[in-house]
Amino acid sequence: MTITVEALETVMSDGWRAVEEDHLGGWLLRASGGFTQRGNSVLSMGSPGLPPVAAIEVVEQWYAARALPARFCLLTDVSGVPADPDLYAALTGRGYQPASATQSMVAVSAALPSLTEQSPGVVADTQLTPGWMAAFAAYRSVQPEPAEAILTGSRAQLFLSVPAGPDGPLVAIARMSIYPGWAGIHAMWVAPERRRQGLATTVVAAVAQLGREHHMPEVYLQVERANTTAVAAYTAMGFRPHHGHIYLTAQPSRP
């Protein structure tokens, strides 16, 4: 796995496209009505073409015009150390608070688990269905319009699900984004009463099989570092850390 951080971030940016996007030099400004941190943060990769403080002020004005807090997505190495310590220092010096340290993990689809005859059936829809959306909303607060725009906004995507039975509710879901050579796994969820039964592994295996069949030899996902159970599970499946990011959000001024 020899892809650079910048190249992988380009792949992943297409996997979770914001409703509105703009550029400041190499930075990617994203806004989605407040739905998800990734969809409402500036990916500070490369140079903004301005001194740090001036660039931060432009970003703050851009988000203020959209009634959103300014939020930065700063890249880190695999251990969580910011790749741009000067920008990190400038932001924390302005009162920005860090949160949600996240790890980007990658794998070769051929090395991931395979589906077996005992695997429960996985449905792959090209369209976002009401049932899939209901399962997505079961574990997080959803703003319907920006959520649908983000979920359907990549070059292509599939909505995977495992139904409880022919007419039963969905007990596991994931979204698979499609990019040349890459499959991305997003919005992985398993119903609480069905966890530790191998459903997450089944969904990952389905993504891997689709990747092998459709010229996507590599797979990525993102997981918060604090979710050690998920990190351990993905590691056991064959994923390895590539790099990470952390969000820094401007705090509201006090009267």
C-alpha atoms as a printed R data frame, in Angstrom:
    type eleno elety resid chain resno       x       y       z
1   ATOM     1    CA   MET     A     1   0.000   0.000   0.000
2   ATOM     2    CA   THR     A     2   2.065   2.921  -1.306
3   ATOM     3    CA   ILE     A     3  -0.527   5.638  -1.812
4   ATOM     4    CA   THR     A     4   0.426   9.032  -0.387
5   ATOM     5    CA   VAL     A     5  -1.621  10.831   2.244
6   ATOM     6    CA   GLU     A     6  -2.606  13.513  -0.263
7   ATOM     7    CA   ALA     A     7  -3.719  10.959  -2.860
8   ATOM     8    CA   LEU     A     8  -5.737   8.951  -0.350
9   ATOM     9    CA   GLU     A     9  -7.393  12.120   0.968
10  ATOM    10    CA   THR     A    10  -8.444  12.926  -2.608
11  ATOM    11    CA   VAL     A    11 -10.045   9.484  -2.865
12  ATOM    12    CA   MET     A    12 -11.751   9.848   0.506
13  ATOM    13    CA   SER     A    13 -12.977  13.369  -0.230
14  ATOM    14    CA   ASP     A    14 -14.966  11.962  -3.138
15  ATOM    15    CA   GLY     A    15 -16.342   9.269  -0.855
16  ATOM    16    CA   TRP     A    16 -18.102  11.820   1.389
17  ATOM    17    CA   ARG     A    17 -18.819  14.896  -0.724
18  ATOM    18    CA   ALA     A    18 -20.132  17.959   1.044
19  ATOM    19    CA   VAL     A    19 -23.238  19.770  -0.151
20  ATOM    20    CA   GLU     A    20 -21.159  22.893  -0.836
21  ATOM    21    CA   GLU     A    21 -17.439  22.933  -1.553
22  ATOM    22    CA   ASP     A    22 -14.961  25.734  -2.199
23  ATOM    23    CA   HIS     A    23 -11.182  26.082  -2.340
24  ATOM    24    CA   LEU     A    24  -8.687  28.345  -0.651
25  ATOM    25    CA   GLY     A    25  -5.439  27.435  -2.342
26  ATOM    26    CA   GLY     A    26  -4.955  23.751  -1.527
27  ATOM    27    CA   TRP     A    27  -7.540  23.796   1.255
28  ATOM    28    CA   LEU     A    28 -10.985  22.313   0.648
29  ATOM    29    CA   LEU     A    29 -13.818  24.166   2.398
30  ATOM    30    CA   ARG     A    30 -16.945  22.063   2.969
31  ATOM    31    CA   ALA     A    31 -20.420  22.919   4.258
32  ATOM    32    CA   SER     A    32 -23.482  20.699   4.612
33  ATOM    33    CA   GLY     A    33 -25.876  22.520   6.885
34  ATOM    34    CA   GLY     A    34 -24.091  21.212   9.968
35  ATOM    35    CA   PHE     A    35 -24.582  17.504   9.139
36  ATOM    36    CA   THR     A    36 -21.386  15.600  10.068
37  ATOM    37    CA   GLN     A    37 -18.038  17.070  10.994
38  ATOM    38    CA   ARG     A    38 -16.396  15.926   7.763
39  ATOM    39    CA   GLY     A    39 -19.110  17.582   5.704
40  ATOM    40    CA   ASN     A    40 -18.663  20.874   7.575
41  ATOM    41    CA   SER     A    41 -14.913  21.345   7.891
42  ATOM    42    CA   VAL     A    42 -11.996  22.620   5.881
43  ATOM    43    CA   LEU     A    43  -9.539  19.931   4.823
44  ATOM    44    CA   SER     A    44  -6.319  21.875   5.400
45  ATOM    45    CA   MET     A    45  -4.095  19.947   3.012
46  ATOM    46    CA   GLY     A    46  -1.355  21.828   1.221
47  ATOM    47    CA   SER     A    47  -0.974  25.600   1.234
48  ATOM    48    CA   PRO     A    48  -3.902  28.064   1.370
49  ATOM    49    CA   GLY     A    49  -1.805  30.652  -0.446
50  ATOM    50    CA   LEU     A    50  -2.017  33.029   2.523
51  ATOM    51    CA   PRO     A    51  -0.222  33.429   5.865
52  ATOM    52    CA   PRO     A    52  -1.816  31.136   8.497
53  ATOM    53    CA   VAL     A    53  -3.702  33.812  10.437
54  ATOM    54    CA   ALA     A    54  -5.061  35.437   7.274
55  ATOM    55    CA   ALA     A    55  -6.147  32.040   5.945
56  ATOM    56    CA   ILE     A    56  -7.896  31.191   9.217
57  ATOM    57    CA   GLU     A    57  -9.756  34.493   9.098
58  ATOM    58    CA   VAL     A    58 -10.959  33.797   5.542
59  ATOM    59    CA   VAL     A    59 -12.205  30.377   6.672
60  ATOM    60    CA   GLU     A    60 -13.987  31.897   9.667
61  ATOM    61    CA   GLN     A    61 -15.742  34.416   7.423
62  ATOM    62    CA   TRP     A    62 -16.744  31.669   4.975
63  ATOM    63    CA   TYR     A    63 -18.397  29.574   7.693
64  ATOM    64    CA   ALA     A    64 -19.931  32.587   9.437
65  ATOM    65    CA   ALA     A    65 -21.679  33.458   6.170
66  ATOM    66    CA   ARG     A    66 -23.317  30.012   6.382
67  ATOM    67    CA   ALA     A    67 -24.174  30.296  10.090
68  ATOM    68    CA   LEU     A    68 -21.770  27.474  10.895
69  ATOM    69    CA   PRO     A    69 -18.838  27.293  13.312
70  ATOM    70    CA   ALA     A    70 -15.439  27.305  11.655
71  ATOM    71    CA   ARG     A    71 -14.008  23.794  11.812
72  ATOM    72    CA   PHE     A    72 -10.678  22.490  10.571
73  ATOM    73    CA   CYS     A    73  -9.809  18.921   9.641
74  ATOM    74    CA   LEU     A    74  -6.077  18.645  10.320
75  ATOM    75    CA   LEU     A    75  -4.169  15.647   9.021
76  ATOM    76    CA   THR     A    76  -2.052  13.634  11.437
77  ATOM    77    CA   ASP     A    77   0.383  10.762  11.267
78  ATOM    78    CA   VAL     A    78  -0.607   7.251  12.377
79  ATOM    79    CA   SER     A    79   0.090   8.122  16.019
80  ATOM    80    CA   GLY     A    80  -2.105  11.238  15.936
81  ATOM    81    CA   VAL     A    81   0.606  13.907  15.707
82  ATOM    82    CA   PRO     A    82  -0.545  16.863  13.538
83  ATOM    83    CA   ALA     A    83   1.193  17.050  10.170
84  ATOM    84    CA   ASP     A    84   1.134  20.869  10.362
85  ATOM    85    CA   PRO     A    85   2.116  21.774  13.946
86  ATOM    86    CA   ASP     A    86   2.225  25.497  13.140
87  ATOM    87    CA   LEU     A    87  -1.400  25.533  11.986
88  ATOM    88    CA   TYR     A    88  -2.397  23.444  15.005
89  ATOM    89    CA   ALA     A    89  -0.687  25.943  17.309
90  ATOM    90    CA   ALA     A    90  -2.303  28.894  15.533
91  ATOM    91    CA   LEU     A    91  -5.755  27.363  15.893
92  ATOM    92    CA   THR     A    92  -5.449  26.343  19.526
93  ATOM    93    CA   GLY     A    93  -4.027  29.802  20.212
94  ATOM    94    CA   ARG     A    94  -7.297  31.245  18.872
95  ATOM    95    CA   GLY     A    95  -9.324  29.020  21.195
96  ATOM    96    CA   TYR     A    96 -10.123  26.166  18.799
97  ATOM    97    CA   GLN     A    97 -10.859  22.907  20.605
98  ATOM    98    CA   PRO     A    98  -9.604  19.566  19.251
99  ATOM    99    CA   ALA     A    99 -11.911  16.550  19.135
100 ATOM   100    CA   SER     A   100 -12.697  13.296  17.327
101 ATOM   101    CA   ALA     A   101  -9.212  12.019  16.562
102 ATOM   102    CA   THR     A   102  -9.811   9.654  13.652
103 ATOM   103    CA   GLN     A   103  -7.765   6.983  11.920
104 ATOM   104    CA   SER     A   104  -7.852   6.213   8.200
105 ATOM   105    CA   MET     A   105  -7.320   2.499   7.613
106 ATOM   106    CA   VAL     A   106  -6.631   0.679   4.354
107 ATOM   107    CA   ALA     A   107  -6.621  -2.909   3.144
108 ATOM   108    CA   VAL     A   108  -6.204  -4.959   0.001
109 ATOM   109    CA   SER     A   109  -9.574  -6.427  -0.919
110 ATOM   110    CA   ALA     A   110  -8.011  -9.823  -1.676
111 ATOM   111    CA   ALA     A   111  -6.768 -10.035   1.926
112 ATOM   112    CA   LEU     A   112 -10.098  -9.218   3.589
113 ATOM   113    CA   PRO     A   113 -12.559 -11.880   4.817
114 ATOM   114    CA   SER     A   114 -14.576 -13.756   2.208
115 ATOM   115    CA   LEU     A   115 -18.264 -14.573   2.146
116 ATOM   116    CA   THR     A   116 -19.126 -18.185   2.925
117 ATOM   117    CA   GLU     A   117 -22.161 -20.389   2.428
118 ATOM   118    CA   GLN     A   118 -23.073 -19.633   6.041
119 ATOM   119    CA   SER     A   119 -22.900 -15.852   5.578
120 ATOM   120    CA   PRO     A   120 -26.248 -14.072   5.840
121 ATOM   121    CA   GLY     A   121 -27.459 -12.514   2.609
122 ATOM   122    CA   VAL     A   122 -26.244  -8.998   1.857
123 ATOM   123    CA   VAL     A   123 -28.337  -6.735  -0.356
124 ATOM   124    CA   ALA     A   124 -26.564  -4.104  -2.485
125 ATOM   125    CA   ASP     A   125 -28.827  -1.302  -3.716
126 ATOM   126    CA   THR     A   126 -27.739   1.363  -6.170
127 ATOM   127    CA   GLN     A   127 -30.414   3.691  -4.764
128 ATOM   128    CA   LEU     A   128 -30.847   5.048  -1.260
129 ATOM   129    CA   THR     A   129 -33.944   3.275   0.068
130 ATOM   130    CA   PRO     A   130 -36.278   4.362   2.888
131 ATOM   131    CA   GLY     A   131 -35.361   1.233   4.842
132 ATOM   132    CA   TRP     A   132 -31.637   1.943   4.616
133 ATOM   133    CA   MET     A   133 -32.188   5.570   5.605
134 ATOM   134    CA   ALA     A   134 -34.308   4.494   8.583
135 ATOM   135    CA   ALA     A   135 -31.514   2.231   9.803
136 ATOM   136    CA   PHE     A   136 -29.002   5.055   9.309
137 ATOM   137    CA   ALA     A   137 -31.198   7.344  11.400
138 ATOM   138    CA   ALA     A   138 -31.495   4.690  14.130
139 ATOM   139    CA   TYR     A   139 -28.022   5.405  15.468
140 ATOM   140    CA   ARG     A   140 -27.455   9.082  14.721
141 ATOM   141    CA   SER     A   141 -29.273  12.361  14.353
142 ATOM   142    CA   VAL     A   142 -30.064  12.908  10.672
143 ATOM   143    CA   GLN     A   143 -30.903  16.060   8.733
144 ATOM   144    CA   PRO     A   144 -32.724  14.512   5.757
145 ATOM   145    CA   GLU     A   145 -31.759  16.895   2.943
146 ATOM   146    CA   PRO     A   146 -28.005  17.260   3.562
147 ATOM   147    CA   ALA     A   147 -27.781  13.601   4.614
148 ATOM   148    CA   GLU     A   148 -29.295  12.406   1.359
149 ATOM   149    CA   ALA     A   149 -27.110  14.802  -0.648
150 ATOM   150    CA   ILE     A   150 -23.935  13.494   1.016
151 ATOM   151    CA   LEU     A   151 -24.933   9.831   0.879
152 ATOM   152    CA   THR     A   152 -25.673  10.023  -2.854
153 ATOM   153    CA   GLY     A   153 -22.975  12.538  -3.787
154 ATOM   154    CA   SER     A   154 -19.970  10.392  -4.727
155 ATOM   155    CA   ARG     A   155 -19.043   9.327  -8.237
156 ATOM   156    CA   ALA     A   156 -20.957   6.159  -7.465
157 ATOM   157    CA   GLN     A   157 -22.069   4.302  -4.361
158 ATOM   158    CA   LEU     A   158 -23.879   1.184  -3.185
159 ATOM   159    CA   PHE     A   159 -26.054   0.841  -0.104
160 ATOM   160    CA   LEU     A   160 -25.416  -2.506   1.558
161 ATOM   161    CA   SER     A   161 -27.769  -4.060   4.071
162 ATOM   162    CA   VAL     A   162 -28.503  -7.284   5.885
163 ATOM   163    CA   PRO     A   163 -32.242  -7.817   6.483
164 ATOM   164    CA   ALA     A   164 -33.462  -9.801   9.467
165 ATOM   165    CA   GLY     A   165 -35.615 -11.874   7.128
166 ATOM   166    CA   PRO     A   166 -37.720 -11.639   3.948
167 ATOM   167    CA   ASP     A   167 -39.869  -8.875   5.418
168 ATOM   168    CA   GLY     A   168 -37.838  -8.031   8.502
169 ATOM   169    CA   PRO     A   169 -36.020  -4.825   9.438
170 ATOM   170    CA   LEU     A   170 -32.423  -4.196   8.474
171 ATOM   171    CA   VAL     A   171 -29.990  -5.428  11.130
172 ATOM   172    CA   ALA     A   172 -26.786  -4.143   9.497
173 ATOM   173    CA   ILE     A   173 -25.951  -1.464   6.941
174 ATOM   174    CA   ALA     A   174 -22.988   0.211   5.300
175 ATOM   175    CA   ARG     A   175 -22.445   2.549   2.414
176 ATOM   176    CA   MET     A   176 -19.808   1.640  -0.167
177 ATOM   177    CA   SER     A   177 -18.356   4.552  -2.130
178 ATOM   178    CA   ILE     A   178 -16.765   3.793  -5.488
179 ATOM   179    CA   TYR     A   179 -13.678   5.491  -6.889
180 ATOM   180    CA   PRO     A   180 -11.238   4.200  -9.545
181 ATOM   181    CA   GLY     A   181  -9.298   1.419  -7.809
182 ATOM   182    CA   TRP     A   182 -10.883   2.063  -4.409
183 ATOM   183    CA   ALA     A   183 -13.909   1.059  -2.376
184 ATOM   184    CA   GLY     A   184 -14.763   3.083   0.721
185 ATOM   185    CA   ILE     A   185 -16.757   1.830   3.700
186 ATOM   186    CA   HIS     A   186 -18.953   4.404   5.433
187 ATOM   187    CA   ALA     A   187 -21.844   4.466   7.904
188 ATOM   188    CA   MET     A   188 -21.250   0.950   9.183
189 ATOM   189    CA   TRP     A   189 -23.952  -0.013  11.685
190 ATOM   190    CA   VAL     A   190 -25.163  -3.223  13.290
191 ATOM   191    CA   ALA     A   191 -28.340  -3.401  15.400
192 ATOM   192    CA   PRO     A   192 -27.385  -3.617  19.094
193 ATOM   193    CA   GLU     A   193 -29.167  -6.946  19.589
194 ATOM   194    CA   ARG     A   194 -27.248  -8.486  16.663
195 ATOM   195    CA   ARG     A   195 -23.731  -7.368  17.528
196 ATOM   196    CA   ARG     A   196 -20.896  -9.860  18.033
197 ATOM   197    CA   GLN     A   197 -22.539 -12.212  15.532
198 ATOM   198    CA   GLY     A   198 -20.197 -11.515  12.608
199 ATOM   199    CA   LEU     A   199 -22.492  -9.157  10.699
200 ATOM   200    CA   ALA     A   200 -19.886  -6.387  10.394
201 ATOM   201    CA   THR     A   201 -17.402  -8.936   9.040
202 ATOM   202    CA   THR     A   202 -20.049 -10.130   6.574
203 ATOM   203    CA   VAL     A   203 -20.633  -6.598   5.286
204 ATOM   204    CA   VAL     A   204 -16.884  -5.982   4.938
205 ATOM   205    CA   ALA     A   205 -16.584  -9.293   3.098
206 ATOM   206    CA   ALA     A   206 -19.328  -8.201   0.716
207 ATOM   207    CA   VAL     A   207 -17.484  -4.930   0.022
208 ATOM   208    CA   ALA     A   208 -14.276  -6.889  -0.568
209 ATOM   209    CA   GLN     A   209 -15.989  -9.266  -2.989
210 ATOM   210    CA   LEU     A   210 -17.513  -6.380  -4.937
211 ATOM   211    CA   GLY     A   211 -14.073  -4.767  -5.008
212 ATOM   212    CA   ARG     A   212 -12.436  -7.897  -6.360
213 ATOM   213    CA   GLU     A   213 -15.131  -8.317  -9.005
214 ATOM   214    CA   HIS     A   214 -15.145  -4.690 -10.167
215 ATOM   215    CA   HIS     A   215 -11.497  -3.623 -10.288
216 ATOM   216    CA   MET     A   216 -11.298  -2.024  -6.853
217 ATOM   217    CA   PRO     A   217  -8.326  -3.835  -5.305
218 ATOM   218    CA   GLU     A   218  -8.049  -1.486  -2.326
219 ATOM   219    CA   VAL     A   219 -10.462  -0.551   0.452
220 ATOM   220    CA   TYR     A   220 -10.464   2.248   3.023
221 ATOM   221    CA   LEU     A   221 -12.497   3.272   6.028
222 ATOM   222    CA   GLN     A   222 -12.293   5.805   8.839
223 ATOM   223    CA   VAL     A   223 -12.819   5.091  12.520
224 ATOM   224    CA   GLU     A   224 -12.424   7.208  15.635
225 ATOM   225    CA   ARG     A   225  -9.369   6.266  17.662
226 ATOM   226    CA   ALA     A   226 -11.449   6.210  20.839
227 ATOM   227    CA   ASN     A   227 -13.533   3.359  19.389
228 ATOM   228    CA   THR     A   228 -10.908   0.786  20.310
229 ATOM   229    CA   THR     A   229 -13.321  -2.124  19.819
230 ATOM   230    CA   ALA     A   230 -13.922  -1.173  16.186
231 ATOM   231    CA   VAL     A   231 -10.230  -0.463  15.570
232 ATOM   232    CA   ALA     A   232  -9.335  -3.918  16.908
233 ATOM   233    CA   ALA     A   233 -12.046  -5.574  14.822
234 ATOM   234    CA   TYR     A   234 -10.945  -3.872  11.600
235 ATOM   235    CA   THR     A   235  -7.321  -4.704  12.340
236 ATOM   236    CA   ALA     A   236  -8.244  -8.365  12.790
237 ATOM   237    CA   MET     A   237 -10.029  -8.287   9.409
238 ATOM   238    CA   GLY     A   238  -6.862  -7.066   7.673
239 ATOM   239    CA   PHE     A   239  -6.993  -3.263   7.763
240 ATOM   240    CA   ARG     A   240  -3.893  -1.260   8.655
241 ATOM   241    CA   PRO     A   241  -3.551   2.387   9.740
242 ATOM   242    CA   HIS     A   242  -2.440   4.789   7.011
243 ATOM   243    CA   HIS     A   243  -2.747   8.240   8.624
244 ATOM   244    CA   GLY     A   244  -5.325  10.185  10.580
245 ATOM   245    CA   HIS     A   245  -6.990  13.507  11.203
246 ATOM   246    CA   ILE     A   246  -8.366  15.568  14.048
247 ATOM   247    CA   TYR     A   247 -11.064  18.232  14.068
248 ATOM   248    CA   LEU     A   248 -10.550  21.642  15.642
249 ATOM   249    CA   THR     A   249 -13.651  23.769  16.063
250 ATOM   250    CA   ALA     A   250 -13.970  27.461  16.871
251 ATOM   251    CA   GLN     A   251 -15.699  28.115  20.171
252 ATOM   252    CA   PRO     A   252 -18.548  30.626  20.351
253 ATOM   253    CA   SER     A   253 -17.528  33.978  21.742
254 ATOM   254    CA   ARG     A   254 -18.883  34.851  25.146
255 ATOM   255    CA   PRO     A   255 -20.939  38.024  25.591
